[in-house]
Amino acid sequence: MYVCCCAAVPQKTWDTALEMAQGDVEKACSATGAGLGCGGCREFLKTAAVPVRALVPPDAPARLGS
């Protein structure tokens, strides 16, 4: 499933980018291009980020595996 059709960003790519960005939707959008076209997916992308933010501790390393 695509989370952003304009940028053809699949769910798995979005999830990975969001994890790498420690739940920061804007950083994940910049990294993937999601939400930067028509903007129709922006609310979905923000909603989809809520559980990730809850799981990522604030002091987590900037890159997973670091």
PyMOL Python script that loads the backbone (N, CA, C, O; Angstrom):
from pymol import cmd

cmd.read_pdbstr("""\
ATOM      1  N   MET A   1       0.834  -1.172   0.000  1.00  0.00           N
ATOM      2  CA  MET A   1       0.000   0.000   0.000  1.00  0.00           C
ATOM      3  C   MET A   1       0.892   1.253   0.000  1.00  0.00           C
ATOM      4  O   MET A   1       1.913   1.312   0.684  1.00  0.00           O
ATOM      5  N   TYR A   2       0.478   2.226  -0.773  1.00  0.00           N
ATOM      6  CA  TYR A   2       1.197   3.498  -0.813  1.00  0.00           C
ATOM      7  C   TYR A   2       0.624   4.452   0.229  1.00  0.00           C
ATOM      8  O   TYR A   2      -0.595   4.561   0.362  1.00  0.00           O
ATOM      9  N   VAL A   3       1.483   5.138   0.964  1.00  0.00           N
ATOM     10  CA  VAL A   3       1.031   6.160   1.902  1.00  0.00           C
ATOM     11  C   VAL A   3       0.993   7.521   1.207  1.00  0.00           C
ATOM     12  O   VAL A   3       0.323   8.444   1.670  1.00  0.00           O
ATOM     13  N   CYS A   4       1.719   7.636   0.093  1.00  0.00           N
ATOM     14  CA  CYS A   4       1.718   8.856  -0.713  1.00  0.00           C
ATOM     15  C   CYS A   4       1.794   8.452  -2.178  1.00  0.00           C
ATOM     16  O   CYS A   4       2.797   7.902  -2.633  1.00  0.00           O
ATOM     17  N   CYS A   5       0.728   8.732  -2.902  1.00  0.00           N
ATOM     18  CA  CYS A   5       0.690   8.371  -4.325  1.00  0.00           C
ATOM     19  C   CYS A   5       1.528   9.312  -5.178  1.00  0.00           C
ATOM     20  O   CYS A   5       2.135   8.878  -6.157  1.00  0.00           O
ATOM     21  N   CYS A   6       1.574  10.581  -4.828  1.00  0.00           N
ATOM     22  CA  CYS A   6       2.339  11.555  -5.613  1.00  0.00           C
ATOM     23  C   CYS A   6       3.816  11.171  -5.694  1.00  0.00           C
ATOM     24  O   CYS A   6       4.437  11.277  -6.752  1.00  0.00           O
ATOM     25  N   ALA A   7       4.372  10.724  -4.562  1.00  0.00           N
ATOM     26  CA  ALA A   7       5.782  10.372  -4.519  1.00  0.00           C
ATOM     27  C   ALA A   7       6.005   8.863  -4.592  1.00  0.00           C
ATOM     28  O   ALA A   7       7.142   8.396  -4.532  1.00  0.00           O
ATOM     29  N   ALA A   8       4.911   8.100  -4.724  1.00  0.00           N
ATOM     30  CA  ALA A   8       4.965   6.630  -4.787  1.00  0.00           C
ATOM     31  C   ALA A   8       5.757   6.048  -3.609  1.00  0.00           C
ATOM     32  O   ALA A   8       6.681   5.256  -3.795  1.00  0.00           O
ATOM     33  N   VAL A   9       5.373   6.458  -2.394  1.00  0.00           N
ATOM     34  CA  VAL A   9       6.054   5.997  -1.183  1.00  0.00           C
ATOM     35  C   VAL A   9       5.232   4.871  -0.554  1.00  0.00           C
ATOM     36  O   VAL A   9       4.114   5.096  -0.089  1.00  0.00           O
ATOM     37  N   PRO A  10       5.795   3.654  -0.541  1.00  0.00           N
ATOM     38  CA  PRO A  10       5.088   2.541   0.094  1.00  0.00           C
ATOM     39  C   PRO A  10       5.137   2.636   1.621  1.00  0.00           C
ATOM     40  O   PRO A  10       5.995   3.313   2.189  1.00  0.00           O
ATOM     41  N   GLN A  11       4.209   1.952   2.260  1.00  0.00           N
ATOM     42  CA  GLN A  11       4.107   1.960   3.718  1.00  0.00           C
ATOM     43  C   GLN A  11       5.429   1.580   4.384  1.00  0.00           C
ATOM     44  O   GLN A  11       5.852   2.230   5.340  1.00  0.00           O
ATOM     45  N   LYS A  12       6.076   0.536   3.887  1.00  0.00           N
ATOM     46  CA  LYS A  12       7.326   0.071   4.503  1.00  0.00           C
ATOM     47  C   LYS A  12       8.409   1.156   4.442  1.00  0.00           C
ATOM     48  O   LYS A  12       9.137   1.358   5.414  1.00  0.00           O
ATOM     49  N   THR A  13       8.517   1.842   3.321  1.00  0.00           N
ATOM     50  CA  THR A  13       9.492   2.924   3.176  1.00  0.00           C
ATOM     51  C   THR A  13       9.178   4.051   4.151  1.00  0.00           C
ATOM     52  O   THR A  13      10.078   4.605   4.783  1.00  0.00           O
ATOM     53  N   TRP A  14       7.894   4.386   4.269  1.00  0.00           N
ATOM     54  CA  TRP A  14       7.479   5.447   5.195  1.00  0.00           C
ATOM     55  C   TRP A  14       7.812   5.059   6.636  1.00  0.00           C
ATOM     56  O   TRP A  14       8.358   5.865   7.389  1.00  0.00           O
ATOM     57  N   ASP A  15       7.482   3.827   7.015  1.00  0.00           N
ATOM     58  CA  ASP A  15       7.752   3.365   8.380  1.00  0.00           C
ATOM     59  C   ASP A  15       9.243   3.438   8.704  1.00  0.00           C
ATOM     60  O   ASP A  15       9.628   3.869   9.790  1.00  0.00           O
ATOM     61  N   THR A  16      10.072   3.016   7.760  1.00  0.00           N
ATOM     62  CA  THR A  16      11.524   3.053   7.966  1.00  0.00           C
ATOM     63  C   THR A  16      12.012   4.493   8.102  1.00  0.00           C
ATOM     64  O   THR A  16      12.803   4.802   8.993  1.00  0.00           O
ATOM     65  N   ALA A  17      11.539   5.372   7.219  1.00  0.00           N
ATOM     66  CA  ALA A  17      11.952   6.781   7.275  1.00  0.00           C
ATOM     67  C   ALA A  17      11.511   7.424   8.578  1.00  0.00           C
ATOM     68  O   ALA A  17      12.247   8.220   9.161  1.00  0.00           O
ATOM     69  N   LEU A  18      10.327   7.087   9.034  1.00  0.00           N
ATOM     70  CA  LEU A  18       9.802   7.645  10.274  1.00  0.00           C
ATOM     71  C   LEU A  18      10.618   7.164  11.472  1.00  0.00           C
ATOM     72  O   LEU A  18      10.875   7.929  12.401  1.00  0.00           O
ATOM     73  N   GLU A  19      11.017   5.916  11.449  1.00  0.00           N
ATOM     74  CA  GLU A  19      11.878   5.400  12.519  1.00  0.00           C
ATOM     75  C   GLU A  19      13.225   6.112  12.509  1.00  0.00           C
ATOM     76  O   GLU A  19      13.729   6.514  13.558  1.00  0.00           O
ATOM     77  N   MET A  20      13.804   6.267  11.328  1.00  0.00           N
ATOM     78  CA  MET A  20      15.098   6.939  11.210  1.00  0.00           C
ATOM     79  C   MET A  20      15.006   8.398  11.672  1.00  0.00           C
ATOM     80  O   MET A  20      15.970   8.950  12.202  1.00  0.00           O
ATOM     81  N   ALA A  21      13.847   9.007  11.468  1.00  0.00           N
ATOM     82  CA  ALA A  21      13.628  10.402  11.856  1.00  0.00           C
ATOM     83  C   ALA A  21      13.115  10.512  13.295  1.00  0.00           C
ATOM     84  O   ALA A  21      12.719  11.590  13.738  1.00  0.00           O
ATOM     85  N   GLN A  22      13.126   9.398  14.012  1.00  0.00           N
ATOM     86  CA  GLN A  22      12.673   9.360  15.409  1.00  0.00           C
ATOM     87  C   GLN A  22      11.266   9.927  15.569  1.00  0.00           C
ATOM     88  O   GLN A  22      10.979  10.639  16.532  1.00  0.00           O
ATOM     89  N   GLY A  23      10.396   9.605  14.620  1.00  0.00           N
ATOM     90  CA  GLY A  23       9.011  10.028  14.700  1.00  0.00           C
ATOM     91  C   GLY A  23       8.731  11.422  14.195  1.00  0.00           C
ATOM     92  O   GLY A  23       7.590  11.878  14.268  1.00  0.00           O
ATOM     93  N   ASP A  24       9.739  12.118  13.683  1.00  0.00           N
ATOM     94  CA  ASP A  24       9.558  13.482  13.169  1.00  0.00           C
ATOM     95  C   ASP A  24       8.991  13.402  11.754  1.00  0.00           C
ATOM     96  O   ASP A  24       9.697  13.046  10.810  1.00  0.00           O
ATOM     97  N   VAL A  25       7.713  13.735  11.619  1.00  0.00           N
ATOM     98  CA  VAL A  25       7.014  13.620  10.345  1.00  0.00           C
ATOM     99  C   VAL A  25       7.660  14.487   9.276  1.00  0.00           C
ATOM    100  O   VAL A  25       7.813  14.049   8.136  1.00  0.00           O
ATOM    101  N   GLU A  26       8.040  15.708   9.625  1.00  0.00           N
ATOM    102  CA  GLU A  26       8.631  16.615   8.634  1.00  0.00           C
ATOM    103  C   GLU A  26       9.940  16.058   8.076  1.00  0.00           C
ATOM    104  O   GLU A  26      10.185  16.143   6.872  1.00  0.00           O
ATOM    105  N   LYS A  27      10.777  15.492   8.937  1.00  0.00           N
ATOM    106  CA  LYS A  27      12.034  14.897   8.472  1.00  0.00           C
ATOM    107  C   LYS A  27      11.767  13.689   7.590  1.00  0.00           C
ATOM    108  O   LYS A  27      12.439  13.499   6.577  1.00  0.00           O
ATOM    109  N   ALA A  28      10.787  12.870   7.969  1.00  0.00           N
ATOM    110  CA  ALA A  28      10.450  11.694   7.167  1.00  0.00           C
ATOM    111  C   ALA A  28       9.882  12.112   5.811  1.00  0.00           C
ATOM    112  O   ALA A  28      10.149  11.465   4.798  1.00  0.00           O
ATOM    113  N   CYS A  29       9.109  13.182   5.793  1.00  0.00           N
ATOM    114  CA  CYS A  29       8.575  13.698   4.524  1.00  0.00           C
ATOM    115  C   CYS A  29       9.714  14.181   3.630  1.00  0.00           C
ATOM    116  O   CYS A  29       9.729  13.898   2.432  1.00  0.00           O
ATOM    117  N   SER A  30      10.645  14.892   4.196  1.00  0.00           N
ATOM    118  CA  SER A  30      11.791  15.380   3.426  1.00  0.00           C
ATOM    119  C   SER A  30      12.621  14.228   2.873  1.00  0.00           C
ATOM    120  O   SER A  30      13.106  14.285   1.743  1.00  0.00           O
ATOM    121  N   ALA A  31      12.780  13.186   3.676  1.00  0.00           N
ATOM    122  CA  ALA A  31      13.592  12.042   3.260  1.00  0.00           C
ATOM    123  C   ALA A  31      12.933  11.216   2.165  1.00  0.00           C
ATOM    124  O   ALA A  31      13.624  10.653   1.317  1.00  0.00           O
ATOM    125  N   THR A  32      11.609  11.136   2.171  1.00  0.00           N
ATOM    126  CA  THR A  32      10.902  10.263   1.222  1.00  0.00           C
ATOM    127  C   THR A  32      10.198  11.015   0.107  1.00  0.00           C
ATOM    128  O   THR A  32       9.932  10.448  -0.953  1.00  0.00           O
ATOM    129  N   GLY A  33       9.897  12.279   0.333  1.00  0.00           N
ATOM    130  CA  GLY A  33       9.106  13.042  -0.630  1.00  0.00           C
ATOM    131  C   GLY A  33       7.617  12.923  -0.366  1.00  0.00           C
ATOM    132  O   GLY A  33       6.811  13.584  -1.022  1.00  0.00           O
ATOM    133  N   ALA A  34       7.248  12.084   0.589  1.00  0.00           N
ATOM    134  CA  ALA A  34       5.829  11.903   0.921  1.00  0.00           C
ATOM    135  C   ALA A  34       5.257  13.200   1.483  1.00  0.00           C
ATOM    136  O   ALA A  34       5.906  13.890   2.269  1.00  0.00           O
ATOM    137  N   GLY A  35       4.047  13.516   1.075  1.00  0.00           N
ATOM    138  CA  GLY A  35       3.373  14.700   1.586  1.00  0.00           C
ATOM    139  C   GLY A  35       3.820  16.003   0.977  1.00  0.00           C
ATOM    140  O   GLY A  35       3.329  17.062   1.366  1.00  0.00           O
ATOM    141  N   LEU A  36       4.738  15.958   0.032  1.00  0.00           N
ATOM    142  CA  LEU A  36       5.263  17.192  -0.552  1.00  0.00           C
ATOM    143  C   LEU A  36       4.630  17.537  -1.896  1.00  0.00           C
ATOM    144  O   LEU A  36       4.908  18.593  -2.464  1.00  0.00           O
ATOM    145  N   GLY A  37       3.769  16.637  -2.409  1.00  0.00           N
ATOM    146  CA  GLY A  37       3.090  16.893  -3.682  1.00  0.00           C
ATOM    147  C   GLY A  37       1.799  17.649  -3.430  1.00  0.00           C
ATOM    148  O   GLY A  37       1.815  18.828  -3.077  1.00  0.00           O
ATOM    149  N   CYS A  38       0.687  16.965  -3.613  1.00  0.00           N
ATOM    150  CA  CYS A  38      -0.619  17.614  -3.451  1.00  0.00           C
ATOM    151  C   CYS A  38      -0.964  17.861  -1.988  1.00  0.00           C
ATOM    152  O   CYS A  38      -1.774  18.735  -1.680  1.00  0.00           O
ATOM    153  N   GLY A  39      -0.348  17.090  -1.076  1.00  0.00           N
ATOM    154  CA  GLY A  39      -0.610  17.271   0.350  1.00  0.00           C
ATOM    155  C   GLY A  39      -1.817  16.504   0.871  1.00  0.00           C
ATOM    156  O   GLY A  39      -2.151  16.605   2.052  1.00  0.00           O
ATOM    157  N   GLY A  40      -2.468  15.748   0.014  1.00  0.00           N
ATOM    158  CA  GLY A  40      -3.658  15.003   0.420  1.00  0.00           C
ATOM    159  C   GLY A  40      -3.389  13.942   1.476  1.00  0.00           C
ATOM    160  O   GLY A  40      -4.311  13.531   2.182  1.00  0.00           O
ATOM    161  N   CYS A  41      -2.169  13.499   1.596  1.00  0.00           N
ATOM    162  CA  CYS A  41      -1.826  12.439   2.549  1.00  0.00           C
ATOM    163  C   CYS A  41      -1.278  12.974   3.862  1.00  0.00           C
ATOM    164  O   CYS A  41      -1.023  12.193   4.779  1.00  0.00           O
ATOM    165  N   ARG A  42      -1.093  14.269   3.978  1.00  0.00           N
ATOM    166  CA  ARG A  42      -0.417  14.845   5.155  1.00  0.00           C
ATOM    167  C   ARG A  42      -1.086  14.455   6.475  1.00  0.00           C
ATOM    168  O   ARG A  42      -0.394  14.087   7.423  1.00  0.00           O
ATOM    169  N   GLU A  43      -2.400  14.528   6.554  1.00  0.00           N
ATOM    170  CA  GLU A  43      -3.083  14.174   7.800  1.00  0.00           C
ATOM    171  C   GLU A  43      -2.887  12.702   8.115  1.00  0.00           C
ATOM    172  O   GLU A  43      -2.687  12.337   9.273  1.00  0.00           O
ATOM    173  N   PHE A  44      -2.943  11.850   7.096  1.00  0.00           N
ATOM    174  CA  PHE A  44      -2.699  10.428   7.301  1.00  0.00           C
ATOM    175  C   PHE A  44      -1.279  10.194   7.808  1.00  0.00           C
ATOM    176  O   PHE A  44      -1.072   9.411   8.735  1.00  0.00           O
ATOM    177  N   LEU A  45      -0.308  10.862   7.211  1.00  0.00           N
ATOM    178  CA  LEU A  45       1.082  10.690   7.612  1.00  0.00           C
ATOM    179  C   LEU A  45       1.285  11.110   9.064  1.00  0.00           C
ATOM    180  O   LEU A  45       2.028  10.459   9.798  1.00  0.00           O
ATOM    181  N   LYS A  46       0.637  12.184   9.481  1.00  0.00           N
ATOM    182  CA  LYS A  46       0.734  12.629  10.873  1.00  0.00           C
ATOM    183  C   LYS A  46       0.086  11.618  11.810  1.00  0.00           C
ATOM    184  O   LYS A  46       0.629  11.315  12.872  1.00  0.00           O
ATOM    185  N   THR A  47      -1.063  11.103  11.422  1.00  0.00           N
ATOM    186  CA  THR A  47      -1.771  10.118  12.232  1.00  0.00           C
ATOM    187  C   THR A  47      -0.978   8.829  12.328  1.00  0.00           C
ATOM    188  O   THR A  47      -0.906   8.221  13.396  1.00  0.00           O
ATOM    189  N   ALA A  48      -0.386   8.407  11.225  1.00  0.00           N
ATOM    190  CA  ALA A  48       0.398   7.172  11.202  1.00  0.00           C
ATOM    191  C   ALA A  48       1.653   7.293  12.049  1.00  0.00           C
ATOM    192  O   ALA A  48       2.223   6.278  12.447  1.00  0.00           O
ATOM    193  N   ALA A  49       2.092   8.504  12.332  1.00  0.00           N
ATOM    194  CA  ALA A  49       3.320   8.714  13.097  1.00  0.00           C
ATOM    195  C   ALA A  49       3.100   8.619  14.601  1.00  0.00           C
ATOM    196  O   ALA A  49       4.059   8.424  15.348  1.00  0.00           O
ATOM    197  N   VAL A  50       1.874   8.750  15.055  1.00  0.00           N
ATOM    198  CA  VAL A  50       1.601   8.784  16.492  1.00  0.00           C
ATOM    199  C   VAL A  50       2.142   7.558  17.223  1.00  0.00           C
ATOM    200  O   VAL A  50       2.839   7.730  18.223  1.00  0.00           O
ATOM    201  N   PRO A  51       1.858   6.316  16.776  1.00  0.00           N
ATOM    202  CA  PRO A  51       2.387   5.170  17.509  1.00  0.00           C
ATOM    203  C   PRO A  51       3.915   5.111  17.502  1.00  0.00           C
ATOM    204  O   PRO A  51       4.517   4.674  18.483  1.00  0.00           O
ATOM    205  N   VAL A  52       4.541   5.540  16.423  1.00  0.00           N
ATOM    206  CA  VAL A  52       5.996   5.504  16.341  1.00  0.00           C
ATOM    207  C   VAL A  52       6.590   6.471  17.351  1.00  0.00           C
ATOM    208  O   VAL A  52       7.556   6.128  18.032  1.00  0.00           O
ATOM    209  N   ARG A  53       6.040   7.661  17.462  1.00  0.00           N
ATOM    210  CA  ARG A  53       6.534   8.637  18.424  1.00  0.00           C
ATOM    211  C   ARG A  53       6.468   8.080  19.839  1.00  0.00           C
ATOM    212  O   ARG A  53       7.356   8.335  20.652  1.00  0.00           O
ATOM    213  N   ALA A  54       5.423   7.324  20.132  1.00  0.00           N
ATOM    214  CA  ALA A  54       5.250   6.777  21.474  1.00  0.00           C
ATOM    215  C   ALA A  54       6.302   5.712  21.781  1.00  0.00           C
ATOM    216  O   ALA A  54       6.646   5.503  22.944  1.00  0.00           O
ATOM    217  N   LEU A  55       6.811   5.043  20.759  1.00  0.00           N
ATOM    218  CA  LEU A  55       7.764   3.962  20.962  1.00  0.00           C
ATOM    219  C   LEU A  55       9.220   4.407  20.945  1.00  0.00           C
ATOM    220  O   LEU A  55      10.082   3.706  21.475  1.00  0.00           O
ATOM    221  N   VAL A  56       9.511   5.552  20.348  1.00  0.00           N
ATOM    222  CA  VAL A  56      10.891   6.000  20.218  1.00  0.00           C
ATOM    223  C   VAL A  56      11.238   6.904  21.402  1.00  0.00           C
ATOM    224  O   VAL A  56      10.657   7.980  21.549  1.00  0.00           O
ATOM    225  N   PRO A  57      12.181   6.474  22.246  1.00  0.00           N
ATOM    226  CA  PRO A  57      12.559   7.328  23.384  1.00  0.00           C
ATOM    227  C   PRO A  57      13.256   8.593  22.891  1.00  0.00           C
ATOM    228  O   PRO A  57      13.952   8.560  21.876  1.00  0.00           O
ATOM    229  N   PRO A  58      13.075   9.713  23.605  1.00  0.00           N
ATOM    230  CA  PRO A  58      13.655  10.981  23.170  1.00  0.00           C
ATOM    231  C   PRO A  58      15.177  10.963  23.059  1.00  0.00           C
ATOM    232  O   PRO A  58      15.744  11.753  22.304  1.00  0.00           O
ATOM    233  N   ASP A  59      15.845  10.085  23.792  1.00  0.00           N
ATOM    234  CA  ASP A  59      17.299  10.052  23.752  1.00  0.00           C
ATOM    235  C   ASP A  59      17.828   8.979  22.800  1.00  0.00           C
ATOM    236  O   ASP A  59      19.005   8.623  22.863  1.00  0.00           O
ATOM    237  N   ALA A  60      16.957   8.455  21.907  1.00  0.00           N
ATOM    238  CA  ALA A  60      17.373   7.427  20.949  1.00  0.00           C
ATOM    239  C   ALA A  60      18.403   8.013  19.980  1.00  0.00           C
ATOM    240  O   ALA A  60      18.359   9.208  19.689  1.00  0.00           O
ATOM    241  N   PRO A  61      19.334   7.183  19.473  1.00  0.00           N
ATOM    242  CA  PRO A  61      20.318   7.682  18.519  1.00  0.00           C
ATOM    243  C   PRO A  61      19.630   8.157  17.234  1.00  0.00           C
ATOM    244  O   PRO A  61      18.562   7.667  16.869  1.00  0.00           O
ATOM    245  N   ALA A  62      20.259   9.111  16.563  1.00  0.00           N
ATOM    246  CA  ALA A  62      19.683   9.681  15.348  1.00  0.00           C
ATOM    247  C   ALA A  62      19.497   8.636  14.257  1.00  0.00           C
ATOM    248  O   ALA A  62      18.551   8.726  13.475  1.00  0.00           O
ATOM    249  N   ARG A  63      20.369   7.664  14.193  1.00  0.00           N
ATOM    250  CA  ARG A  63      20.255   6.607  13.188  1.00  0.00           C
ATOM    251  C   ARG A  63      20.126   5.279  13.907  1.00  0.00           C
ATOM    252  O   ARG A  63      20.889   4.976  14.824  1.00  0.00           O
ATOM    253  N   LEU A  64      19.148   4.490  13.480  1.00  0.00           N
ATOM    254  CA  LEU A  64      18.991   3.180  14.081  1.00  0.00           C
ATOM    255  C   LEU A  64      20.229   2.352  13.845  1.00  0.00           C
ATOM    256  O   LEU A  64      20.814   2.404  12.763  1.00  0.00           O
ATOM    257  N   GLY A  65      20.631   1.603  14.823  1.00  0.00           N
ATOM    258  CA  GLY A  65      21.803   0.764  14.687  1.00  0.00           C
ATOM    259  C   GLY A  65      23.104   1.471  15.012  1.00  0.00           C
ATOM    260  O   GLY A  65      24.174   0.867  14.940  1.00  0.00           O
ATOM    261  N   SER A  66      23.026   2.750  15.372  1.00  0.00           N
ATOM    262  CA  SER A  66      24.248   3.498  15.710  1.00  0.00           C
ATOM    263  C   SER A  66      24.695   3.174  17.112  1.00  0.00           C
ATOM    264  O   SER A  66      25.703   3.704  17.577  1.00  0.00           O
TER     265      SER A  66
END
""", "prot")
cmd.dss("prot")
cmd.show_as("cartoon", "prot")
cmd.util.cbc("prot")
cmd.orient("prot")
